[in-house]
Amino acid sequence: MEPLDIRHHPADDLLLDHASGALSAGMRAVVATHLELCPACQAQVAALRAVGGTLLDDEPAADMRDDALARVLARIDSPADPAAPRKANPPPPLPAGAVWPRALRDASATRWRWLGPGMRWSRVTLPDAPEANVFLLRIGPGKYLPPHTHTGTELTQIIYGRFHDGRALFGPGDFDLADGAVHHQPVVQDGSECICVAAVDGKLAFDGLIARWFGSLVAM
């Protein structure tokens, strides 16, 4: 597999939040999907974690209770409650060349659902955070989402194809963050459909009444 020409990456503060475990589950899954594809961001996260470890080494030691070791050993020896086996729905079919992210390997995804002419979507459920608003979009060449902004933060990772949203061209491996300061309309480029995984903290705020009504039906 040839290296991807990735031009859009998570900002350093977002990578720091990922490295420190501060991101919500949905946001973490999208950033992790980008890291699978981007050696540069992998190296950046490794450097951030190394710095964090150095800072922890410089912190004074914390006092512990006299029975701390005994309490830990007791918890290790106690039998754990058997966890019910998780059954994840297989990912919806993808076109040749598109790869299901390892970050979503334990997630469940619905079949492709109709969203509009040439547009489909799939709800992704994370096993440890079923409330997270994560979904896949699959949009045909020349098709586009209605113009919209955001009531919170939207992270998008392109898995396959390309779109232009009036700000920049995004292709395979590219990452985008949009919030209430961004008003855009992603338009898929001719020649191939586009598949993205997205997580939204808040909602997409579509311009038109019909688009807003339909967006509320699919909980975007």
N, C-alpha and C positions, 0 to 999 in steps of 0.2 A: 504493500500500500504506500503510495507516494505521500510525502508530508503535505499537509493542508496549508494553503496560503491564508493564514488567520491574521486578520487585520484589526479585529475588535475584541478587546479583552476586558475582564472585570478590572475595576479600579483597585489600586493597592489597598484602600481601606476595606473594600469588600473581601479581598483575599485575606486580609488580616482577620476580619470577623470569621471567615471560614476556618482559618488555621486555629483560631482560639475557641472554636465551637460556639460562637455567639449567634450564628444564623439560625433562623427557623428551619424546620425540616424541609419544607418545600423549596426555599431558597438554597439550602445546602445541596439538595439533589440536583438543581440546575447548575450550580457552580461546579459540583463534582463531575457532571457530565462534560462541562467545558474542559476541566483538568485532564480528563481521559484523552482529549484530543490535542492538547496544547503543551508541549514540552517547556515552553518559556514560562508559563504560569505554574507548572509543576515545580520548576526550579525556584520561582519566587516564593511559593508557599513553603517549600523546604527551608529556604533562608529565613522566612519569618518565624517558622517553628524553632529553628536553631537559636534565633535571637531571643525568643520567648523562654527557651530553656536556660539560656545564659542569665537572663534577668531573674529567673526563679532561683538559680544557684546563688545569686547575690543576696537573696532575701534572708533575714535572720530565721533561724530554726524556730518552729512553733512548739509551745509546750504541749505535751500529751498527757492524758490521764494515766495513772499508774496501771490501770487494768486494760489499757488500749489494746495491747497485743493479745491478751486473753479473749477479749470481745471479738476481735477479728478472727482468731482461730476458731472460736465457737461458731461463728457464722459460716466459716468455710466447711466445718464438719456437719452442720445441720443440713438435712435433706432439702433439696430445692423442690418447689412445687412443679410437677410436670407441666410443661407448656404444651398447649394444644398445637398440633402441626399446622403450619400456615400453608394455605393453598392459594397460590397466585394465579390469576388468569393469565394465559399467555399473551404476549404483546400482539396488537393487531398487525396484520401483514404489512410489510414494508417493501418498497421497490428494491430491485437489485442495486447493491452499492450502499444502501442505508443499513446501519448497524444499530441494534437496540443497545442503549447505554448500559454499561455495567452498574452504574449508580442506581439504576431502576430494576436490577435483576430480581429483587424480592417484591417489587411492586406489582399490583394488579392493574390491568388496563381494560377498558371496555372495547367492544368492537367499534369500528369506525361508524360514526353517526352523522347523518346529514345536517349540515349547517346552512347551506345555501347552494346555489348552482356552482358546481366545481369546488365545493368546500366541505370538508369533513373534520370531525374532531373526536377525541377519545379522552374520557376521564381517567386519570391516573390516581390510584389510591396507594399511598405509602403505608407499609405495614405498621409502623410505629407512630404515625401521625395521619390517621384517616381524614382528619379535618382540613388538612393542607389543600389549598386550591392549586392543583397541578393538572395540566392537561397537555395533550398533543394537538397540534393543528396540521392539517394536510390540505393544501390549497393548490389548485391547478394553475398552469401557466396563464398569465394575463389576468388572473382573478385577484381580488383584493378584499381586505376587511374594510368595513365602514370607518370613516374618520373617527378618532376617539382620543381621549386623554385617560387619566388614571386617578382614582381616589387614593391609591397607595403606591406601592412599588411593583413593577412587573419586570421579571427577569426572563429573558428569552435566549435559548441556545439553538442555533441552526444545526440540524442533523443532516439535511439533504436539500439541495436546491438553493435558490437565491431570491431575495426580495429587496426592494428599495422602498424606503418609507418617507422620502423627501429630505432626509438628513444625510443618509449614506447608503451604500450598497452593502448588504450582508450576505455572506456565502457560507459554505460548509465549514463548521468549526467556529464561526463567529459568535460573539456574545453581545447582548444588548441589555441595558438597564433603562427603563422608562418610568417616569413618575408624573406627578401633576404638572410639572413644568414642560412636559413633552406632549405635543398634539401632533399626531401623525396618522398616516394611512399606508400600512404595508401593502405593496403591490408586487406580486410574484412575477419574476422576469420570464420572458418567453423562452421556450426550449425545454423546460422541465418543471414539474411540480415542486413544491417546497414543503418540507416537514420540519416542524420546530417543537421543542418541549418548552413549556413556560410555567412559571409559578407566579401567582399574583397575591400580594398582600393588600387586600382591598378589592376593588372592582374595576373593570374597564368601563369608562364613562363614554358611551357612544353619543354621537351628535344628534342623530335623528330619533324621533319618537319610536318608530317601528324597530329600528336597530336596538334601541335601549330596551324595548319590550322583549325582543328576541334574545338579547344578551342575558336578561334576567331569567329567562326560561332555562338556559343552559348554565346558569350560575357563573358567568364570566365577569 
